[in-house]
């Protein structure tokens, strides 16, 4: 009796500039924790291609993943404008449904993501989509009093506090088929038709680039978004200003998002410790990793239990009252 081959989970990332090490560490965390095989789609600047291939070909995880490295690709007539939006290459994610035409579903993540549970678990949300939902993301903030979008945005955004696109699960077949409501024309537009008009209308009003454009799209099409809880995209923002991710308090952190550069400075020591542990973790079979920084696989998971992951709130400086409340996104 023949057994069916295991379904591959498709994971995409976009890497430009000095993001090689961070991206490889993210990919390593996906491999270590996951059960089903992975297909990586790595979009990178040309000078990074050989480095990615050399590192990935040398990993002792062969059989658990395959990968393809792609060039950064934007529509020819507007490539320069898209490439400089927010951060170099960040808006590449908007074009993944148009480039990866043969991929049905895809998990996109930023380079500063670390998986602390199998990718299989977030992949399973695809089966929870109702008939109208095409993508899944987490809220940008849980607490409106410190939210960016509800206080500062000069454009429409999803829900009460907006959405964060650092972890974005997509049914790309549905995305390619959908006709989107919008505020530019009475006609509904498909994904490939709506991106440039959106940028032209809002480019002087957006701060966070492609994430803002996604917020605008799902503001007009809220029925198309599946919202997953904050422990699937846990960022320093969830604890810098006090605890505001109840799901992480109760169940732990499933995906760590080290924005603000916290893997590379001392502002959030446990974020950095988890990053260093996974970066230096060799592989000795399923869940058998060891590390000088993180005594075992189980201890790595323990580090990510709330509230140990969060440093104490930054103390107020002279003249400030109470907690420092700078709101940033990186």
N, C-alpha and C positions, 0 to 999 in steps of 0.2 A: 504494500500500500504506500503510495507516494505521499509525502508530506508537503504541504504548501510552504513555499519560501516565506520567511518572516517579512512582514511589511517594513519597508524602510521609512524612517522619519527624516524629512528634509529640513535642514537647518541652514540658514543664510546669514552671512555677516559681511560688512563692508569695512575694509581696512585701508587707511591712507596715513601717510606721515610716519610717526613713531609708534605705531600701534601693533607691530608684529608680535612682540612678547605677550602683550595683553590678549591679543586674539588667540594665540596658541594656547595660553592658559585657559581661556574660556572653552576652546574646543576640547582640551584635555579634561576639563570638569564634565563636559557633556559625555565624553566617552567613558570615563570612570564610573559614573553613576547610572548610566543607561542600560537597558536590557535589550531592546530591539536594535537592529543595526541602523546606523546613521549615514545619511548622504549629506556631505557638506558642500555648500555653494559659497565659495569665497571670492568676493569681488575686491580687487586690490590694484593699486598702482603698479605699473610695470616693473619698477625696481624691487618690488617685494615678492614677485612671483617665484623666483628661484629659491628664495629663503623659505617660503611656505612649503614648497615641494621638498626641499632638503630636510626640513624638520619633520614634516608629516610622514614622509617615506621612512624616516628613521625611528618613528615611534613604535614601541613594542605592543601595539594594540591592533595589529593587522587582523582583518576579519571582522572587526567591530564597526569599521567605517570605510567609506570611500569618499573621495573628494574631487572637485573640479575647481580650478582657479580661473577666474574670468577677468578681463580688463574692465575698468570703469567705463560705462557706456551711457551716454545721454543722447537725446535727440540732437542731430547735427546742427540744426538751425538755432538751438538755444543752449548748447552744451556749456558755454562759459557761464551763463546766468545760473544754471542749475548747480554747477560745480561749486560756486562760491556761496551758495545759500546756506546760512548758519555756519557749518563747518565743512572743510573740504570733503567732498564725496558723500556727505550724510544723506543727501536727497536721493542717492542711488536707490534706496529702498522703495521709493515710490514707483520705480519702473520695473521692479521684479516680476509683477504679473505679466508684463509685456515681453520681458526677456526670456523668462523661464516658462515658455508656452506649454511645455509638456509636463510640467509639475502641477499636480492637482492641489496639494496643500503644502504649506510651508510655515516654519517658525523662523521669523527674523529676530535677531537680537543685536544689541550694540556690542562693541568689543569689550566693554567693561562689565560684562555679565559673568556671573559664576553660578553654575548649576549645583544645588545641594540636594537635589532629588533627581530621579531619572527623568530624562526628557519625555519618556513615555507618559508621565503623569500629566504634564501640561498638554501634550499631544492628544490626550484622551478628551480634552474639552471640545475637540472638533465634533465628537459624537453627541455633544450636548447642545450644539447649535440648533436653533429652530429653523424653520424653512426660510426665514428672511435674513438670518445673520450670516455675514460674510467674513468677519474678522473679530478678534478678541484682544483687548488691552486692559490694563489696570488704570484706575483713576490717577491723575497727577497728584492730587492731595486728598487726604481723608478729612482734614480739618479746614473748613472754609476760612477761618480767621488767618491762616497762614498761606492760603492758596494764591497762586500766581494769576491764573486766568480770571477768577472772579474779582480780583482787585485791580489788575493792570491791563488785561487784554483789550485791544482795540479792534477786535474782530469776533465773530461768533465762535463758540467753543461748545464741546459736548458736555451735557449734564451740569452739575453744580460747580465742579472744580476742574473740568477738562480731563483729558486722558494723556498718559505718558506712552510714547511709542517705542521705548527702549526694548520692550518685549512685545512682539506683535505676532499673533497666530493668525494665519490667513487660509481661508478656502479660496484658492486663486481661480479655480474654475468658476465659482460664483462671482468673484470680483470681475472677471473678464466678461461675464454675461450681463451684469447688472447695469441698468440705466439709472443714473443718480439725479435726484432732485437737487437744485442749486438756486442761487440768487442772481444768476447772470443771464438766464434765458428761461422762458417758459418750457422749453424743450428739455427733456431729460438727456443727460450725456453719459457716455460710457467712460470707463477709467482712462483710456488713452486720449479721450477728447477733453476731459475736464481739467487736467493738471495745469496746462499752460494758461488757459483763461483764469484759473484760480490765482496763479502766481501773478499774472498781470494786474488783476484787480486788487490783490491784498499785499503786494510785496513791500509797500511802504508802511504797512500796519502790522506786520508780523515780526516777532522777535526770535522765535525758536524754529524758524525755517519749516522743514517738512512736517514736523510735529504739529505746527499750527495749521498747516493745510489739511492734515488729517482731522484735526479738531473741527475745522470748518465743514468738511465733507460729512462728518458724522453728526454735526449739529443739524444739518438738513436731512439726514437719513438715520435717525437714532434707532430705528427698528433693525438696522443692519449690523449693530454692534453688540457683541457679547462681552460683558464686563466681568473680569475675574478679580478675586480679592488681592489686597496689597502684598501679601506674603509671596506672591508670584512675581513681584517686581519691587523688592524691598530696597529702599534707598536711604542715605543718611537723613534725608528730609523727614523720614518717619520717626526719627528719635532725637534729632538735634534740638527741636523745639518742644520736647516732651513726647511721650509715647502717643502715637496716633495711628497705630496699625494693630487693632485688637486681634485680628486673625493670627498675626505673628506671635502675640503674647500667648495665645491659647494653643497654637499648633506648631510654632516654630517658623523659621524662614525657609522658603523653598527655592527661591531664586534671588541671589544677591546682586544688586546693581550699584556698583561702586562709582557713581558719578561724583562730580566735584574733585576728581583726582585722588580720592581717599585711599586707593591702593598704593599710592606712591608718596604719601606724606604721613605725618604722625597725628593728624586731627581725629582719626577714627581708628585706633590701634587694632581693634578686632577685625574690622574690614581688611586691614592690611595683613594681619596674621593669617586669615583664611586664604587670601590671595597668595601669599608666600608659601603656605603649606601646599596648596594645589600645584603651584608652579614647580615646586621642588619634589613633588611626590612621585616616586618611581612606581612601577606597576608589577604586582606579583599575583595576578589572577583576580577573579571577581572579588571586589571589596577587600582586597588584601594589601592595600597600599600602606607604606610606611613613610615617615618623614621626620626629620630632625625638628621641624617647627610644629608638627602636629602628630603626636605619638602614634596615632592609628586612624583608620577610616572612621571609626566610631567617635573618636575624640574630635575629628574635624566636624562631624555633625553636631557634637555637643557645643562647640564654639559658636555655632550658628543658632543656638537656642536663644530665644529672647529671655531676658534683656541683656545677656552678656555681650551681644554684638555691638551695643551702643556705648559710646563714650559718654561721660557726663556732659550736660549742656555747657556750651561755651559761656564763661562768666562775662557779666556785663563790664564794659570798660568805663572809665571815669566819665561821668556825665550821662551815661546810659541808665535807664531804669529797667531792672529785671533782666530777662533773657535777651540775648542778641537775636534779632529777627531778620537777618538778611535772607532773602529768597533768591536762589540761583538755580540754574539748570545747566549741566554740562553733558 
